[in-house]
Amino acid sequence: MRPLTRPIDEQVVTLHVNELSRAFFDSMVPYFFETPAVPEHLVEMKFREMIFLLLSDPRNQPLLSLVSLLDQRQLNLREVMETNYRYNLSLEEFARIANRSLSAFKREFLAVYKVPPGKWLLNKRLDLAELLLCSSAKPVSDIVEECGFESQTHFNRVFKQRFGAAPLHHRVQKQLAIKDEPRR
């Protein structure tokens, strides 16, 4: 019996890694040590993102032969955004991950979320930051990085605007509120 497809002559393809893909690989490390295990659908989305990042580097042209193996349909916008909002990506990069032009991405985003992408990203990251701030002892600098903010100064300003207090003060207020709640 002969194989259904012609074997690839070269079995090893050298991958070229840029700063964005390097940051992606670093962001994947916690996925392998998380308890309980990260849901499989999230890991699958992360691997799709990895493939798109690698394919976006022109030096990885040999990988383009694998593109036919990928489903060329447009990825679900909600899935792309919910999976990647933590990363400090440009709108162009979000559009590329979603397999859309920038204008199509913005148009569909507005239709789906009813707010511009920048506003949605800020609110989503602030919600996550507030959750991490109040449910963990992580330093603010770690939370800033984990939530995709460019700088701690910017984070402090927008956090205070949204929640009415600086991040550390907000954490203390929430902890005191929890202690003061009556026990059942």
DRENRO-808859 format. One record per residue: z, y, x of N, C-alpha, C in turn. Coordinates in steps of 0.1 Angstrom, whole numbers, padded with zeros to 4 digits, always signed. Each point is the difference from the previous one (the first is absolute). Layout:
ZYXZYXZYX
...
This chain:
+0000-0012+0008+0000+0012-0008+0000+0012+0009
-0008+0010-0003-0001+0012+0008+0009+0011-0006
+0005+0009+0008+0009+0011-0005-0008+0009-0010
+0007+0006-0009-0006+0009-0010-0004+0013+0006
+0007+0004+0011-0004+0013+0006-0002-0003+0015
-0008+0009+0006-0002-0001+0014+0012+0004+0008
+0005-0007+0009+0012+0004+0008-0003+0012+0008
+0010+0009+0001-0001+0012+0008+0000-0004+0014
-0010+0006+0008-0001-0003+0014+0012+0004+0008
+0005+0012-0003+0012+0005+0008+0012-0003-0009
+0010-0007+0005+0011-0004-0008+0012+0011+0002
-0001+0008+0010+0010+0010+0002-0006+0014+0000
+0005+0009-0009-0005+0013-0001+0011+0010+0005
-0003+0008+0010+0010+0010+0005+0002+0011-0010
+0012+0002-0004+0003+0011-0009+0004+0013+0007
-0005+0011-0004+0004+0013+0006+0010+0006-0010
+0011+0005+0006+0011+0005-0008+0001+0015+0003
+0000+0008-0011+0003+0014+0001+0014+0003-0004
+0004+0013+0000+0013+0004-0003+0004-0004-0014
-0009+0002-0010+0003-0004-0014+0002-0015-0001
-0008-0008+0006+0002-0014-0002+0012-0005+0008
+0003+0007+0011+0012-0004+0008+0013+0003-0009
+0000+0012-0006+0011+0003-0009+0001-0010-0012
-0012-0004-0005+0001-0010-0010+0006-0013+0005
-0004-0005+0011+0006-0012+0006+0015+0001+0001
+0005+0012+0005+0014+0002+0002+0007+0000-0014
-0007+0005-0010+0006+0001-0014+0002-0014-0006
-0008-0010+0005+0000-0013-0005+0012-0009+0005
+0006+0004+0011+0011-0008+0006+0011-0003-0010
+0005+0010-0007+0011-0003-0010-0004-0010-0011
-0012-0001-0003-0005-0010-0010+0003-0014+0004
+0001-0003+0012+0003-0014+0005+0014-0003+0001
+0009+0010-0001+0014-0002+0002+0008+0003-0013
-0007+0005-0010+0007+0004-0012+0006-0012-0008
+0012+0002-0005+0007-0010-0008+0004+0007-0013
-0004-0005-0011-0009-0011-0003-0014+0004+0005
-0009-0010+0001-0014+0002+0004-0007+0011-0008
-0009+0007+0006-0008+0010-0007-0009-0007-0009
-0002+0004-0012-0010-0006-0010-0013-0002+0006
-0006-0012-0002-0013-0003+0006-0011+0010-0004
+0000+0005-0012-0011+0010-0003+0001+0012+0009
+0012+0004+0004+0001+0012+0009-0005-0003+0014
+0003-0012+0005-0005-0004+0013-0015-0001-0001
-0006-0006-0011-0014+0000-0001-0007+0013+0000
+0006+0010-0007-0005+0014+0001+0001+0006+0014
+0010-0003+0007+0002+0005+0013-0011-0006+0010
-0003-0012-0002-0011-0006+0008-0013+0005-0003
-0003+0003-0013-0012+0007-0004-0001+0014+0007
+0011+0007+0000+0001+0013+0007-0004-0002+0015
+0006-0010+0006-0002-0003+0014-0015-0002+0003
-0007-0007-0009-0014-0003+0002-0008+0013-0001
+0003+0008-0010-0007+0013-0002+0003+0009+0012
+0012+0000+0005+0003+0009+0012-0008-0005+0012
+0000-0013+0002-0008-0005+0012-0015+0003-0002
-0005-0002-0012-0014+0002-0002-0004+0015+0001
+0010+0009-0002-0004+0014+0000-0002+0005+0015
+0004-0008+0009-0002+0004+0014-0014-0005+0005
-0009+0009+0003-0014-0004+0004-0001-0010+0011
+0010-0001+0008+0000-0009+0012+0002-0015-0005
+0004-0001-0013+0002-0014-0005-0012-0005-0008
-0012+0005+0004-0013-0004-0007-0001-0015-0002
+0004-0009+0010-0002-0014-0002+0007-0005-0013
+0011+0007-0004+0007-0005-0012-0008+0003-0013
-0010+0008+0001-0007+0003-0012-0007-0012-0006
-0003-0010+0008-0006-0012-0005+0010-0007-0010
+0013+0003+0001+0009-0006-0009+0001+0008-0013
-0006+0012-0001+0001+0008-0012-0005-0008-0012
-0010-0008+0002-0006-0007-0012+0010-0010-0006
+0011-0003+0008+0010-0009-0005+0010+0008-0009
+0000+0013+0002+0009+0009-0008-0006+0003-0013
+0008+0001-0010-0005+0004-0013-0004+0015+0001
-0012+0004-0003-0005+0013+0001+0004+0009-0011
+0007-0005-0010+0003+0008-0012+0010+0011+0005
+0001+0010-0008+0010+0010+0003+0014-0005-0003
+0009+0002+0009+0014-0004-0002+0006+0008-0011
+0010-0006-0007+0007+0007-0010+0008+0011+0006
-0003+0012-0005+0006+0013+0006+0015-0001-0001
+0006-0004-0011+0014-0001-0001+0006-0009+0011
-0006-0011+0002+0004-0010+0010+0000+0006+0014
-0011+0007+0003-0002+0006+0013+0011+0010+0002
+0002+0009-0010+0010+0010+0002+0014-0005+0000
+0004-0009-0008+0014-0005-0001+0003-0008+0013
-0010-0006+0006+0002-0007+0013+0000+0008+0012
-0006+0012+0000-0002+0007+0012+0006+0014+0000
+0007+0004-0011+0004+0014-0001+0010+0004+0011
+0007-0010+0006+0010+0002+0010-0006+0005+0014
-0013-0002+0001-0006+0003+0013-0006+0014+0000
+0002+0006+0011-0005+0014+0001-0015+0000+0003
-0008-0003-0011-0014-0001+0001-0006+0012-0007
-0012+0004+0004-0007+0011-0006-0007-0005-0013
-0004+0009-0008-0007-0004-0013-0013-0007+0004
-0006+0004+0010-0012-0007+0005+0003-0015+0003
+0011-0002+0006+0004-0014+0004+0004-0008-0013
+0007+0006-0009+0003-0007-0013-0013-0003-0007
-0010+0009+0000-0013-0002-0007-0007-0012+0007
+0000+0000+0013-0006-0011+0008+0006-0014-0004
+0013+0000+0000+0007-0013-0003-0004-0004-0014
-0001+0010-0010-0004-0004-0013-0015-0002-0002
-0007+0001+0011-0015-0002+0000-0007+0010-0010
+0004+0013+0002-0006+0010-0008-0003+0012+0009
-0009+0009-0005-0003+0012+0007+0013+0009-0003
+0002+0010+0007+0011+0009-0002-0001+0007-0014
-0011+0004-0004-0001+0007-0013+0002-0010-0011
-0005-0012+0001+0002-0010-0010+0015-0004-0001
+0006-0001+0012+0014-0003+0001+0009+0010-0007
-0003+0013+0003+0008+0011-0007-0002+0000-0015
-0012-0002-0004-0004+0001-0014+0007-0012-0008
-0001-0012+0006+0007-0011-0007+0015+0001+0001
+0005+0005+0011+0015+0002+0002+0005+0009-0011
-0007+0011-0002+0005+0009-0011-0001-0006-0014
-0010-0008-0002-0002-0007-0013+0011-0010-0002
+0004-0007+0011+0010-0011-0002+0014+0006+0000
+0004+0009+0009+0013+0005+0002+0003+0013-0007
-0010+0007-0004+0001+0013-0007+0007+0011+0009
+0000-0002+0013+0005+0010+0009-0009-0001+0013
-0001+0010+0008-0008-0001+0012+0007-0010+0010
-0008-0006+0009+0006-0010+0009+0011+0005+0009
-0001+0013+0005+0010+0005+0009+0014+0001-0007
-0001+0005-0013+0013+0001-0008+0006-0013-0003
-0009-0010-0003+0005-0013-0003+0007-0007+0012
-0007+0002+0012+0005-0006+0012+0014+0006+0004
+0001+0013-0002+0012+0007+0004+0012-0005-0010
-0003-0001-0013+0010-0004-0009+0004-0015+0002
-0010-0008+0003+0003-0014+0002+0008-0002+0013
-0003+0007+0011+0007-0001+0012+0014+0005-0001
+0002+0011-0008+0013+0006-0002+0009-0010-0009
-0006-0006-0010+0007-0010-0007+0005-0012+0009
-0008-0004+0008+0003-0011+0010+0011+0005+0009
-0001+0012+0005+0009+0006+0010+0014+0001-0007
+0000+0004-0012+0013+0002-0007+0006-0014-0003
-0008-0010-0003+0006-0013-0002+0006-0006+0013
-0008+0002+0011+0005-0005+0013+0012+0008+0005
+0001+0013-0003+0011+0008+0004+0013-0004-0007
-0002-0004-0013+0012-0003-0008+0004-0015+0000
-0009-0008+0005+0003-0015+0000+0001-0006+0014
-0001+0009+0010+0001-0006+0014+0007+0010+0008
+0004-0004+0012+0006+0009+0010-0009+0004+0011
-0013-0002-0003-0010+0004+0010+0000+0015+0003
-0002+0003+0013+0000+0014+0003-0012+0007-0007
+0001+0013-0002-0010+0008-0007-0013-0001+0008
+0001+0000+0013-0013+0000+0008-0007-0013-0003
+0007-0011-0001-0007-0013-0003-0007+0000-0014
+0008+0006-0010-0006+0001-0013-0012+0009-0001
+0000+0011+0008-0011+0009+0001-0012-0008+0004
+0001-0007+0011-0011-0008+0006-0004-0011-0010
+0009-0007-0006-0003-0011-0009-0008+0004-0012
+0003+0012-0005-0006+0005-0012-0013+0008+0003
-0005+0001+0012-0012+0006+0003-0001+0015+0001
+0012+0006+0002+0000+0015+0002-0003+0003+0015
-0007+0011+0001-0005+0004+0014+0012+0005+0008
+0009+0008-0006+0011+0005+0008+0013+0000-0008
+0011+0000+0007+0013+0001-0007+0002+0013-0006
-0005+0011+0006+0002+0013-0006-0007+0001-0013
-0013-0004-0001-0007+0000-0012+0007-0009-0011
+0005-0011+0004+0007-0009-0009+0012+0007-0005
+0008+0006+0008+0013+0006-0004-0003+0011-0010
-0011+0008+0002-0004+0011-0009-0004-0005-0014
-0009-0010+0000-0005-0005-0013+0011-0008-0007
+0008-0007+0007+0011-0008-0006+0010+0010-0007
+0004+0010+0007+0009+0010-0006-0006+0007-0012
-0013+0003+0001-0007+0006-0012+0001-0009-0012
-0003-0013+0002+0000-0010-0011+0013-0004-0005
+0010-0002+0009+0013-0006-0004+0011+0010+0000
-0002+0012+0005+0010+0011+0000+0010+0000+0011
-0001-0009+0009+0009-0001+0011-0007-0006+0012
+0005+0003+0012-0005-0006+0012+0002-0015+0000
-0008-0008+0007+0001-0015-0001+0014-0005+0002
+0007+0004+0011+0013-0006+0003+0010+0004-0011
-0001+0013-0004+0009+0004-0011-0002-0007-0013
-0013-0003-0003-0003-0008-0012+0005-0014+0001
+0000-0006+0012+0005-0013+0002+0015+0000-0003
+0007+0009+0006+0015+0001-0003+0003+0002-0014
-0008+0009-0007+0003+0002-0014-0002-0012-0008
-0011-0008+0003-0002-0012-0008+0011-0011+0003
+0004-0001+0012+0011-0009+0004+0013+0003-0008
+0003+0013+0000+0012+0005-0007-0001-0003-0015
-0012+0002-0006-0003-0002-0014+0002-0015-0003
-0004-0009+0009+0002-0014-0002+0014-0004+0000
+0008+0006+0009+0014-0003+0002+0008+0004-0013
-0005+0011-0006+0007+0006-0011-0003-0007-0013
-0011-0008+0000-0003-0007-0013+0011-0010-0004
+0003+0000-0013+0010-0010-0004-0005-0014+0001
+0008-0009+0005-0003-0014+0001+0001-0007-0013
-0008-0010-0002+0000-0008-0013+0006-0013+0002
